[in-house]
Amino acid sequence: MTEQTGPHSGPPYDPDLAELAEGIPHRALTEMAPEHIEEVRAQAASAPLPEGLAGRRVAADELIVPAPADHEIALTRLRPLGAGEGSAEPAPALLWFHGGGMVMGNRHLGADQVADWVAAHGLTAFSVEYRLAPEHPFPAAHDDGWTVLGWVLEHAEDLGVDPDQVVLAGTSAGGCLAAGLALRARDEGGAHGWPALAGLLLASPMLDDRQRTPSAAQFHERGPWDGRDSTYAWTALLGDAAGGPDVSAYAAPARALDTDPGLRGLPLTYVDVGSAELFRDEAVAFAAGLWEADGDAELHVWAGGFHGFTLAAGSSSLADDCLRAQDRWLARTLGRPSGAPS
């Protein structure tokens, strides 16, 4: 990974977000001793979701998926209240991958937003507790996602979901996992007899371990998640291979842009990102790569948005616009009415 420039360049934050963005306490992960990672994880973890989800008409339960290498993968399943196996019509399915730079977070992070999609669109969603680096480097988290995707598709009838309407979605590091899995599903899904994915939703995705873009330079030492954090995260995931020539596109999906068939054959894709964040240019390049490959991509660059602004500033008008756009794309992709207020 290349050396970056100073901390005071780049687009300004949205005026409604600037004070919050500058005030969020930040200590670069690269400055932390390895033994502090559990403390960071404890601060970043979200509490389990209660039944009913604070007034939303959504129920949550916990499932366990057996995986190779003698470990189990925990899922939180979210369904509309009153839904269950045996429903007359199978529901679309959404697999959710949380953020946290591959090194922190849990399956409950961002699940309140997923619950809104469940209520609005009649989805069944599965939020995945994938293994974290550095204890579990690539391909551990990717393989967990692959195992869950296969389990959902192969047990679709029992789960009451439609295998032809499966969407992968994730934010930040979760977007990296979702995109990597979409690439692998394109390459290997047919050999398993799996149907093509219905969609891919990437919110501020972490896609490129090389960090050579203008936005990576602008936000190397600026923002709630900066280039130093990404360096820590990619190194935790990939070790000495990070930034080098031999990184799989399943680990860092931006690498697919440099190979054949590129991004050809990916499903309908939604990409969004803030203009004032590290991942801006790699997200834009990914959408452009989809168009170049004759794919269908919808791209939003939210002016003045910092990384994670929909979580940290969820009541702002910018976050509201962003969440509405995601909801409308999901509604169109599934062919169902939008649940977003008019």
Buried (B, 14 or more C-beta within 10 A) or exposed (E): BEEBBEBEBBBEBBEBBBEBBEEBEBEBBBEEEEEEBEEBBEEBBBEEBEEEBEEBEBBBEEBEBEBEEEEEBBBBBBBBEEBEEEBEEBBBBBBBBBBBBBBBBBBBBBBBBBBBBBBBBBBBBBBBBBBBBBEBBBBBBBBBBBBBBBBBBBEBEEBBBBBBBBBBBBBBBBBBBBBBBBBBBBEEBEEEEBBBBBBBBBBBBBBBBBBBBEBBBBBBBBBBBBBBBBBBBBBBBBEEBBBEEEBBBBBBBBBBBEEEEBBBBBBBBBBBBBBBBBBBBBBBBBBBBBEBBEBEBBBBBBEBBBBBBBBBBEEBEBBBBBBBBBBBBBBBBBEBEBBBEE
